[in-house]
Amino acid sequence: MDLETRIREYIVAEFLSGEDVADLTDDFDLVANGVVDSLGLVRLISHISKTYAIPVDDIPLDPASFRDIEHICSFIRRTTTAASV
């Protein structure tokens, strides 16, 4: 299962209960559409930290980094790649 699919499934399970996973596109703006609010952002960051072994201190609290699945996955890939170098 690719990263986008895992993130999509998490978002649907945690924030869009009952919605079809296939309906959530990579560029759907989670913040502007009210899916993820400030508390949701904290939950999402906590999940990313635990799941991808990224220290919370290394995760910027910038909503733009978590606006959509595309940005979230890009952040995870950059951070985990940099940590492995």
Secondary structure in CASP SS format (residue, H / E / C, confidence):
PFRMAT SS
TARGET T0000
AUTHOR 0000-0000-0000
METHOD secondary structure of the structure
MODEL  1
M C 1.00
D C 1.00
L H 1.00
E H 1.00
T H 1.00
R H 1.00
I H 1.00
R H 1.00
E H 1.00
Y H 1.00
I H 1.00
V H 1.00
A H 1.00
E H 1.00
F H 1.00
L C 1.00
S C 1.00
G C 1.00
E C 1.00
D C 1.00
V H 1.00
A H 1.00
D H 1.00
L C 1.00
T C 1.00
D C 1.00
D C 1.00
F C 1.00
D C 1.00
L C 1.00
V C 1.00
A C 1.00
N C 1.00
G C 1.00
V C 1.00
V C 1.00
D C 1.00
S H 1.00
L H 1.00
G H 1.00
L H 1.00
V H 1.00
R H 1.00
L H 1.00
I H 1.00
S H 1.00
H H 1.00
I H 1.00
S H 1.00
K H 1.00
T H 1.00
Y H 1.00
A C 1.00
I C 1.00
P C 1.00
V H 1.00
D H 1.00
D H 1.00
I C 1.00
P C 1.00
L C 1.00
D C 1.00
P H 1.00
A H 1.00
S H 1.00
F H 1.00
R C 1.00
D C 1.00
I H 1.00
E H 1.00
H H 1.00
I H 1.00
C H 1.00
S H 1.00
F H 1.00
I H 1.00
R H 1.00
R H 1.00
T H 1.00
T H 1.00
T H 1.00
A H 1.00
A H 1.00
S H 1.00
V C 1.00
END
